[in-house]
Amino acid sequence: MAFSSSPATPSIIPLLSLLFLIFLFRISSVFADDVSLDDDSAPKSGNCNNPFELVKVKSWVNDAEDEILVGLSARFGTLLPSQAEDDLKLPAVYMNPINGCSSSSSKLSGSIALSTRGECDFTIKAEIAQAGGAAALLVINDKEDLYKMVCSEKDTALNISIPVVMLPKSSGDALSKLITDGKSGESLYLCSFKVH
């Protein structure tokens, strides 16, 4: 007895295989974007050419290590130390206004300034934090993405000498909880250093 396939019914296997390959390609593209830190499409200029690097942000409450968060360094500003012993361990202070787009009424001197994303360029936030005496700036995203902070075309004469790091929304929420639970001031410290 011979078996024959019906000529009227095309094989669905090649079609499913093609759809599966397209799906895999799309998924790998998404993950490649998440893993790939530096790219040539993000604008670079004289003082705006740092590589994007994953950064660990640790918090301490009452001298005990608490949350460990991951952020992404900006295209501009000072590069973070690559060794934990060279890290910044300073109190965290929210900028006021929290968007960091105008001079802060919060005392930022000798602290790591916290601001939210939006309403002005990242470089403006960094310049204001630096002018207020902050040693670093953490920008809290309004989404879970680690958005790449770049310079605009008008940022040709930047002089930002503090590290600037983007944190996802969940990390900002965790820091906010520490601060609003009364664990702020001298008991909350952050350090930042590159992930190897």
C-alpha positions in Angstrom: 0.0 0.0 0.0 1.5 3.3 -1.0 1.0 6.6 0.8 0.7 9.8 -1.0 0.3 13.3 0.2 -2.6 15.2 -1.1 -1.5 17.8 -3.7 -4.3 20.1 -2.6 -2.9 20.4 1.0 0.4 22.3 1.1 2.8 21.3 3.9 2.4 23.6 6.8 5.8 22.6 8.3 7.9 25.0 6.1 5.5 27.9 6.9 5.7 27.2 10.7 9.5 26.9 10.5 9.7 30.3 8.8 7.4 31.9 11.4 9.5 30.4 14.2 12.7 31.7 12.7 11.2 35.2 12.3 10.1 35.0 16.0 13.6 34.0 17.1 15.2 36.8 15.1 12.8 39.4 16.7 13.5 38.0 20.2 17.2 38.0 19.7 17.1 41.6 18.4 15.2 42.7 21.6 17.7 40.9 23.8 20.7 42.2 21.8 19.4 45.8 22.5 19.2 45.1 26.2 22.7 43.5 26.4 24.5 45.8 23.9 25.7 48.8 25.9 27.6 50.9 23.5 26.5 51.8 20.0 27.5 54.1 17.2 24.0 55.5 16.7 24.1 57.4 20.0 25.6 60.9 19.3 29.2 61.5 20.4 31.1 64.7 20.6 34.2 66.1 22.5 33.0 65.8 26.1 30.2 63.5 25.3 31.9 60.2 24.2 31.9 57.9 27.3 31.0 54.3 26.7 27.7 53.2 28.2 28.5 50.8 31.1 26.4 48.9 33.5 26.8 50.2 37.0 26.1 48.7 40.4 24.5 51.0 42.9 24.6 49.8 46.5 22.7 51.3 49.4 23.6 51.1 53.1 21.2 51.6 55.9 22.8 52.0 59.4 26.1 50.8 58.1 24.6 47.5 56.7 24.5 46.9 53.0 20.9 46.9 51.8 19.7 47.1 48.2 22.0 46.4 45.2 20.6 48.1 42.0 21.9 48.2 38.5 22.0 51.3 36.4 23.6 52.6 33.1 26.2 55.3 32.9 25.7 58.4 30.7 27.6 59.3 27.6 28.8 62.4 29.5 30.3 63.1 32.9 33.2 61.4 34.8 33.7 57.7 34.4 33.0 55.6 37.5 35.8 53.7 39.2 36.2 50.1 38.2 37.1 48.9 41.7 34.7 48.9 44.6 37.3 50.3 47.0 37.4 53.5 44.9 33.6 54.0 44.9 31.5 56.9 46.0 29.9 56.3 49.4 27.8 59.3 50.1 24.4 60.3 51.4 21.6 60.4 48.8 19.5 63.5 48.5 16.5 64.2 46.3 16.8 67.4 44.2 14.1 70.0 44.8 12.5 70.3 42.3 12.7 66.6 41.8 13.0 66.9 38.0 16.4 68.6 38.5 15.7 71.2 35.8 16.3 74.3 38.0 18.5 75.1 41.0 17.8 72.8 43.8 16.7 74.1 47.2 18.0 70.8 48.7 21.5 70.8 50.1 23.4 68.7 47.5 27.0 69.4 48.6 28.8 66.2 49.2 25.9 64.0 48.3 24.6 61.9 45.4 21.7 63.8 43.9 18.6 62.0 42.8 16.3 63.4 40.1 13.6 62.0 37.9 13.7 61.8 34.1 11.9 64.3 32.0 11.1 68.0 31.5 14.7 69.0 30.5 17.9 67.5 28.9 20.0 65.1 31.0 23.0 67.4 30.6 21.0 70.3 32.2 20.2 68.0 35.2 23.8 67.1 35.6 25.0 70.7 35.3 22.5 71.8 38.0 23.5 68.9 40.3 27.2 69.7 39.8 26.7 73.4 40.4 24.9 72.5 43.7 27.9 70.6 44.9 26.7 67.0 44.2 29.4 64.4 43.8 27.2 62.3 41.4 23.7 62.3 39.9 21.3 59.3 39.7 18.4 59.9 37.2 15.4 57.7 37.9 13.6 56.6 34.7 9.8 56.6 34.5 10.0 53.2 32.9 11.9 50.0 33.5 14.3 50.7 30.7 17.9 51.7 31.2 17.6 54.6 28.8 20.9 55.8 27.2 21.6 59.3 28.4 23.2 61.2 25.5 24.0 64.8 24.6 21.9 67.0 22.4 23.3 68.6 19.3 23.6 71.9 21.2 25.8 70.4 23.9 29.1 71.4 22.4 30.9 72.8 25.4 30.0 70.5 28.2 32.0 70.6 31.5 30.3 67.9 33.5 32.8 66.4 35.9 30.5 64.2 38.0 29.3 60.7 37.2 25.7 60.4 35.9 23.8 57.1 36.0 20.3 56.1 34.9 18.2 53.8 37.1 15.1 52.0 36.1 11.8 52.9 37.8 11.8 49.9 40.1 15.2 50.9 41.5 14.0 54.5 42.0 11.0 53.2 43.8 13.2 51.1 46.1 15.4 54.1 46.9 12.3 56.2 47.5 10.9 53.6 49.9 14.2 53.7 51.9 14.1 57.5 52.1 10.4 57.8 52.9 10.6 55.0 55.6 12.9 57.4 57.5 16.1 55.8 56.5 17.5 58.9 54.9 20.2 61.4 55.8 23.3 60.0 57.3 22.1 56.4 57.3 21.5 56.0 53.6 24.6 55.8 51.4 25.1 54.8 47.8 28.2 53.7 46.0 28.6 53.2 42.3 31.1 51.2 40.4 31.3 49.5 37.0 30.0 46.0 36.6 32.7 43.8 35.1 
